[in-house]
Structure formats: C-alpha cells, structure tokens
Amino acid sequence: IEFGVCRQKGQLKAYGAGLLSSFGELEYALSDKPEIRPFSPEKTCVQEYPITEYQPVYFVAESFDSAKAKLKAFADSLDKGFTVRYNPYTESIELLNDKRELLNLAHEVRDGMDLLLRHLQGS
C-alpha cells in the first residue's frame, strides 16, 4: 500500500512510500481536503488514482493489523488459477499451476508422512 492511512488512538497516521516520501502529499492527506473512505480492498483495487496530482481519495484502515487482515482475506478470495508454496529445502517459492505439479507435491507430502510414521512407530 503506497498511500496508506490508518487510525491510531483516534488520529490519522500515514504509512507507505508514496505518502512518506512526499511532504506536500503527506500534509495534504492528513488535512481536511481529500475525501476519506473506510479501507476496503475490493474498492481500492478499482479506484482510479491520478499520477500527476495528489490523491483525491484516501482509504483509512481502523488499524495497521486490520488493514493487513483485510488485504490477506481479499487476496485469498481471488481466483488465481494457481497456488504457490514455500519450499524450505530450496528456500524458494514454487508455482503450482497444473495437475502434475500438485500430484508431485501430494507425493512429497505422503512420502514425508510415511517417513515420519515409520520413525514414530519404531520409537
């Protein structure tokens, strides 16, 4: 969130590189000039944002944690047609976008569970 605003102890606070890197826009954002709306990822993603002037609308989260939770729930609700997973062995993110990759993952998980069960039953 480049132009984030949230409430903290009843006051508006700014976060995000877009606001924090521009004293003029920061002052404008926290004034009574722009329109202030409640933060809603579904609405912010379709809002048009000018790039040559200060933003006419800022979406305000009730807290930083609330903004993160809403953004995560929104991202989880999107039909992406693929999924990703973190591979701790290679320390990389893997894209799982077809049946073969999902089957390979399922086999890896099953093999890992089999190994774990053998060791637990042998103890």
C-alpha positions as CSV (number, residue, x, y, z in Angstrom):
1,I,0.0,0.0,0.0
2,E,1.8,3.0,-1.3
3,F,-0.6,5.7,0.1
4,G,-1.8,4.1,3.3
5,V,-3.6,5.9,6.1
6,C,-4.8,4.3,9.3
7,R,-6.2,5.4,12.7
8,Q,-4.1,5.2,15.7
9,K,-5.6,6.3,19.0
10,G,-8.2,8.3,17.1
11,Q,-5.7,10.2,14.9
12,L,-4.9,9.6,11.2
13,K,-1.5,8.2,10.6
14,A,0.3,7.7,7.3
15,Y,2.3,4.7,6.0
16,G,3.6,3.7,2.7
17,A,6.4,5.1,0.5
18,G,4.1,7.3,-1.6
19,L,3.0,9.4,1.4
20,L,6.1,9.2,3.5
21,S,8.4,10.4,0.6
22,S,6.3,13.5,-0.2
23,F,6.0,16.1,2.5
24,G,3.4,18.0,0.4
25,E,1.2,15.0,-0.2
26,L,1.6,13.9,3.4
27,E,0.4,17.3,4.6
28,Y,-2.5,17.2,2.1
29,A,-3.5,13.7,3.0
30,L,-3.8,14.5,6.7
31,S,-5.7,17.7,6.1
32,D,-9.5,18.1,5.6
33,K,-9.1,18.5,1.8
34,P,-9.2,14.9,0.4
35,E,-12.2,12.6,0.6
36,I,-11.7,9.9,3.3
37,R,-13.3,6.5,2.9
38,P,-13.1,3.3,5.0
39,F,-10.4,0.9,3.7
40,S,-11.9,-1.8,1.5
41,P,-9.5,-3.8,-0.8
42,E,-12.5,-4.5,-3.1
43,K,-13.0,-0.8,-3.6
44,T,-9.4,0.4,-3.5
45,C,-8.4,-2.0,-6.3
46,V,-10.9,-0.4,-8.7
47,Q,-10.4,3.2,-7.6
48,E,-8.6,5.4,-10.3
49,Y,-5.5,7.1,-9.0
50,P,-4.0,10.1,-10.7
51,I,-0.2,10.1,-11.0
52,T,0.3,13.8,-11.6
53,E,-1.6,15.3,-8.6
54,Y,-2.4,14.5,-5.0
55,Q,-4.8,11.7,-4.5
56,P,-8.4,12.9,-4.3
57,V,-9.4,9.9,-2.1
58,Y,-7.6,8.1,0.7
59,F,-8.9,4.9,2.2
60,V,-8.4,4.7,6.0
61,A,-7.9,1.5,7.9
62,E,-9.0,1.2,11.5
63,S,-5.6,-0.1,12.4
64,F,-2.5,-1.5,10.6
65,D,-3.4,-5.0,11.7
66,S,-7.0,-4.5,10.4
67,A,-5.5,-3.4,7.0
68,K,-3.3,-6.5,6.8
69,A,-6.2,-8.8,7.7
70,K,-8.5,-7.3,5.1
71,L,-5.8,-7.4,2.4
72,K,-5.0,-11.0,3.2
73,A,-8.7,-12.0,3.1
74,F,-9.1,-10.2,-0.2
75,A,-6.0,-11.9,-1.7
76,D,-7.2,-15.3,-0.5
77,S,-10.6,-14.7,-2.1
78,L,-9.2,-14.1,-5.6
79,D,-9.5,-16.9,-8.1
80,K,-5.9,-17.0,-9.3
81,G,-5.9,-20.3,-11.2
82,F,-2.7,-21.3,-9.4
83,T,-1.2,-21.6,-6.0
84,V,2.3,-21.1,-4.6
85,R,4.2,-22.8,-1.8
86,Y,7.4,-22.1,0.1
87,N,10.0,-24.9,-0.3
88,P,12.1,-24.8,2.8
89,Y,14.7,-27.1,1.3
90,T,15.5,-24.9,-1.6
91,E,14.4,-21.7,0.2
92,S,12.3,-20.7,-2.8
93,I,8.7,-20.1,-3.8
94,E,7.3,-22.7,-6.2
95,L,4.4,-22.1,-8.6
96,L,1.9,-24.9,-8.6
97,N,-0.3,-24.3,-11.7
98,D,-1.0,-27.7,-13.1
99,K,-2.2,-31.1,-12.0
100,R,1.3,-32.7,-12.4
101,E,2.9,-30.2,-10.0
102,L,0.1,-30.7,-7.5
103,L,0.4,-34.5,-7.7
104,N,4.2,-34.2,-7.2
105,L,3.5,-32.1,-4.1
106,A,1.0,-34.6,-2.8
107,H,3.5,-37.5,-3.3
108,E,6.2,-35.5,-1.5
109,V,3.9,-34.9,1.5
110,R,2.8,-38.5,1.5
111,D,6.4,-39.7,1.5
112,G,7.3,-37.3,4.3
113,M,4.4,-38.5,6.3
114,D,5.3,-42.2,5.7
115,L,8.9,-41.5,6.9
116,L,7.6,-39.7,10.0
117,L,5.2,-42.5,10.8
118,R,7.9,-45.2,10.4
119,H,10.1,-43.3,12.9
120,L,7.4,-42.7,15.4
121,Q,6.2,-46.3,15.3
122,G,9.8,-47.5,15.6
123,S,10.5,-45.5,18.8
